[in-house]
């Protein structure tokens, strides 16, 4: 194992272990709130002293020639303060390029680190809001590594439409491969039978000088335990510029319960 991977693993183990002692002192039952599998990441924040790992498998068909896989994708969320969380994100990526023959290019995707900070709570028609700030680091396989550190920002909002239905939406701006990119997402989530939720989402992005890409997806979330949720989702493009279709499944696990 090279030194870069050793440092990454060491950081993950440290972040997992550091908040555990104060966390066990908390008695209030926390509701599990995951940022996967949808793209409209809302303002939900992991409470102080809790650690949450969200991981999964993603498949995407970009066009007739290119398919991409990411397994596992992983997002580590650590509650540092009330209303502030630390975020570390990464994935192992595999690209399959078909042009008469197939070629696999597999390796670590870029490592991202950052934070999500609550701005204000929901009050009447005013939505709950948070800002998410990430830095995509040039720590990756050569094929996936950005040339420089690339910042990503998004504002996430959420409104409770009823006791069992929520609207989440966000607006984002950042840099991808050295070029600015804008993004958006919105979903409606409906809860059934306390443990099952269904969401419908639209999202998209637009890079500089590129046509906008718009997609839609449908997902199911199932709460196996108070601190363990599994999910499955699939979606497809809404215009020709967007990737053809995708599929994802995974879980969110929080410590302590």
TORSELUM-208306 format. One line per 2 residues: their letters; for each residue x, y, z of C-alpha. Coordinates in nm, 3 decimals. Layout:
A> X Y Z; ...
***
This chain:
XX> 0.000 0.000 0.000; 0.146 0.336 -0.101
XX> 0.186 0.626 0.141; -0.109 0.824 0.000
XX> -0.355 0.541 0.064; -0.203 0.482 0.409
XX> -0.258 0.848 0.500; -0.617 0.839 0.373
XX> -0.699 0.526 0.575; -0.532 0.673 0.883
XX> -0.744 0.989 0.851; -1.066 0.787 0.819
XX> -0.989 0.574 1.126; -0.906 0.888 1.328
XX> -1.229 1.060 1.226; -1.433 0.751 1.308
XX> -1.282 0.716 1.653; -1.241 1.072 1.774
XX> -1.604 1.169 1.847; -1.714 0.838 2.002
XX> -1.667 0.916 2.373; -1.882 1.232 2.383
XX> -2.138 1.067 2.157; -2.229 0.797 2.407
XX> -2.325 1.065 2.659; -2.610 1.179 2.433
XX> -2.943 1.021 2.524; -3.179 1.177 2.271
XX> -3.275 0.948 1.982; -3.157 1.107 1.658
XX> -3.344 1.063 1.331; -3.123 0.918 1.057
XX> -3.086 1.171 0.774; -2.874 1.058 0.478
XX> -2.738 1.254 0.182; -2.771 0.953 -0.046
XX> -2.890 0.832 -0.289; -3.052 1.152 -0.419
XX> -2.861 1.443 -0.569; -3.072 1.717 -0.406
XX> -2.875 1.713 -0.083; -3.080 1.899 0.173
XX> -2.973 2.090 0.484; -2.974 1.792 0.724
XX> -2.661 1.779 0.945; -2.518 1.500 1.162
XX> -2.544 1.606 1.527; -2.241 1.668 1.744
XX> -2.070 1.348 1.856; -2.223 1.126 1.587
XX> -2.043 0.958 1.297; -2.229 0.856 0.982
XX> -2.096 0.652 0.689; -2.286 0.648 0.360
XX> -2.163 0.406 0.096; -2.291 0.244 -0.221
XX> -2.254 0.126 -0.578; -2.321 0.347 -0.882
XX> -2.359 0.244 -1.246; -2.404 0.498 -1.524
XX> -2.435 0.470 -1.901; -2.306 0.797 -2.040
XX> -2.373 0.717 -2.407; -2.350 0.426 -2.652
XX> -1.973 0.399 -2.599; -1.902 0.477 -2.235
XX> -2.020 0.323 -1.910; -1.888 0.412 -1.565
XX> -1.894 0.231 -1.233; -1.811 0.357 -0.884
XX> -1.780 0.102 -0.602; -1.772 0.175 -0.329
XX> -1.868 0.537 -0.315; -1.818 0.660 0.041
XX> -1.915 0.973 0.234; -1.801 1.005 0.596
XX> -1.990 1.265 0.802; -1.873 1.363 1.151
XX> -2.073 1.592 1.379; -1.819 1.840 1.513
XX> -2.046 2.106 1.666; -2.420 2.157 1.683
XX> -2.507 2.253 1.326; -2.158 2.182 1.184
XX> -2.031 1.859 1.031; -1.703 1.747 0.873
XX> -1.731 1.562 0.540; -1.481 1.331 0.365
XX> -1.583 1.177 0.032; -1.423 0.941 -0.220
XX> -1.483 0.644 -0.450; -1.312 0.370 -0.646
XX> -1.397 0.430 -1.012; -1.399 0.201 -1.313
XX> -1.459 0.329 -1.667; -1.548 0.093 -1.950
XX> -1.491 0.244 -2.293; -1.639 0.048 -2.582
XX> -1.528 0.111 -2.939; -1.504 -0.229 -3.100
XX> -1.308 -0.346 -2.795; -1.347 -0.286 -2.421
XX> -1.096 -0.115 -2.193; -1.118 -0.092 -1.815
XX> -0.953 0.196 -1.631; -0.984 0.144 -1.256
XX> -0.850 0.350 -0.967; -0.920 0.591 -0.681
XX> -1.139 0.887 -0.768; -1.059 1.233 -0.626
XX> -1.072 1.273 -0.249; -1.299 1.556 -0.131
XX> -1.299 1.718 0.214; -1.519 1.994 0.351
XX> -1.804 2.088 0.579; -2.177 2.149 0.595
XX> -2.302 2.431 0.819; -2.663 2.502 0.916
XX> -2.766 2.859 0.838; -3.110 2.866 1.000
XX> -3.400 2.643 1.105; -3.734 2.614 0.927
XX> -3.996 2.864 1.041; -4.331 2.890 0.868
XX> -4.272 2.925 0.494; -3.902 2.995 0.549
XX> -3.713 2.672 0.470; -3.439 2.514 0.676
XX> -3.108 2.603 0.509; -2.743 2.496 0.511
XX> -2.429 2.560 0.307; -2.209 2.277 0.189
XX> -1.846 2.361 0.099; -1.606 2.097 -0.037
XX> -1.256 2.092 -0.183; -1.183 1.828 -0.447
XX> -0.817 1.738 -0.395; -0.571 1.615 -0.663
XX> -0.539 1.283 -0.478; -0.653 1.013 -0.722
XX> -0.563 0.782 -1.010; -0.403 0.981 -1.294
XX> -0.711 0.939 -1.515; -0.945 1.087 -1.252
XX> -0.714 1.337 -1.079; -0.785 1.710 -1.124
XX> -0.489 1.932 -1.206; -0.559 2.160 -0.908
XX> -0.773 2.182 -0.597; -1.132 2.247 -0.710
XX> -1.386 2.409 -0.474; -1.753 2.306 -0.477
XX> -2.031 2.501 -0.302; -2.403 2.439 -0.265
XX> -2.697 2.584 -0.073; -2.946 2.324 0.049
XX> -3.305 2.395 0.156; -3.594 2.191 0.296
XX> -3.965 2.251 0.362; -4.197 2.016 0.548
XX> -4.509 1.994 0.329; -4.685 1.770 0.581
XX> -4.596 1.533 0.866; -4.492 1.268 0.612
XX> -4.382 1.471 0.308; -4.080 1.696 0.254
XX> -3.947 1.911 -0.029; -3.567 1.941 -0.058
XX> -3.380 2.150 -0.314; -3.035 2.296 -0.372
XX> -2.830 2.524 -0.594; -2.461 2.462 -0.653
XX> -2.157 2.625 -0.810; -1.805 2.492 -0.842
XX> -1.525 2.384 -1.071; -1.487 2.055 -1.259
XX> -1.176 1.984 -1.466; -1.077 2.348 -1.429
XX> -1.406 2.484 -1.565; -1.694 2.645 -1.369
XX> -2.014 2.444 -1.339; -2.359 2.527 -1.205
XX> -2.599 2.265 -1.067; -2.946 2.226 -0.920
XX> -3.164 1.957 -0.768; -3.514 1.918 -0.621
XX> -3.701 1.623 -0.477; -4.019 1.535 -0.293
XX> -3.996 1.256 -0.034; -4.300 1.075 0.104
XX> -4.279 0.851 0.412; -4.485 0.533 0.439
XX> -4.531 0.303 0.741; -4.258 0.480 0.944
XX> -3.976 0.279 0.783; -4.026 0.320 0.406
XX> -3.983 0.641 0.208; -4.020 0.708 -0.164
XX> -3.873 1.008 -0.346; -3.903 1.160 -0.693
XX> -3.627 1.395 -0.809; -3.509 1.615 -1.093
XX> -3.153 1.749 -1.111; -2.898 1.879 -1.356
XX> -2.585 2.080 -1.425; -2.429 2.307 -1.684
XX> -2.060 2.353 -1.755; -1.906 2.654 -1.925
XX> -1.963 2.634 -2.300; -2.154 2.305 -2.264
XX> -2.526 2.228 -2.304; -2.723 2.182 -1.983
XX> -2.783 1.825 -1.863; -3.114 1.735 -1.699
XX> -3.202 1.403 -1.532; -3.479 1.250 -1.319
XX> -3.480 0.956 -1.080; -3.699 0.757 -0.842
XX> -3.573 0.599 -0.519; -3.684 0.389 -0.222
XX> -3.536 0.416 0.130; -3.589 0.148 0.396
XX> -3.497 0.199 0.761; -3.382 -0.143 0.881
XX> -3.273 -0.011 1.222; -3.288 0.333 1.386
XX> -2.926 0.384 1.271; -2.921 0.176 0.948
XX> -3.091 0.265 0.620; -3.067 0.089 0.281
XX> -3.164 0.244 -0.051; -3.210 0.178 -0.421
XX> -3.267 0.430 -0.700; -3.266 0.453 -1.080
XX> -3.296 0.739 -1.325; -3.261 0.851 -1.683
XX> -3.195 1.159 -1.889; -3.448 1.430 -1.968
XX> -3.250 1.569 -2.262; -2.995 1.427 -2.506
XX> -2.698 1.608 -2.352; -2.735 1.419 -2.022
XX> -2.609 1.067 -1.941; -2.847 0.801 -2.075
XX> -2.942 0.630 -1.747; -2.804 0.526 -1.408
XX> -2.862 0.292 -1.114; -2.743 0.309 -0.753
XX> -2.786 0.117 -0.431; -2.625 0.150 -0.090
XX> -2.668 0.219 0.281; -2.625 0.478 0.554
XX> -2.498 0.372 0.895; -2.464 0.592 1.204
XX> -2.276 0.547 1.531; -2.392 0.544 1.802
X> -2.758 0.448 1.760
***
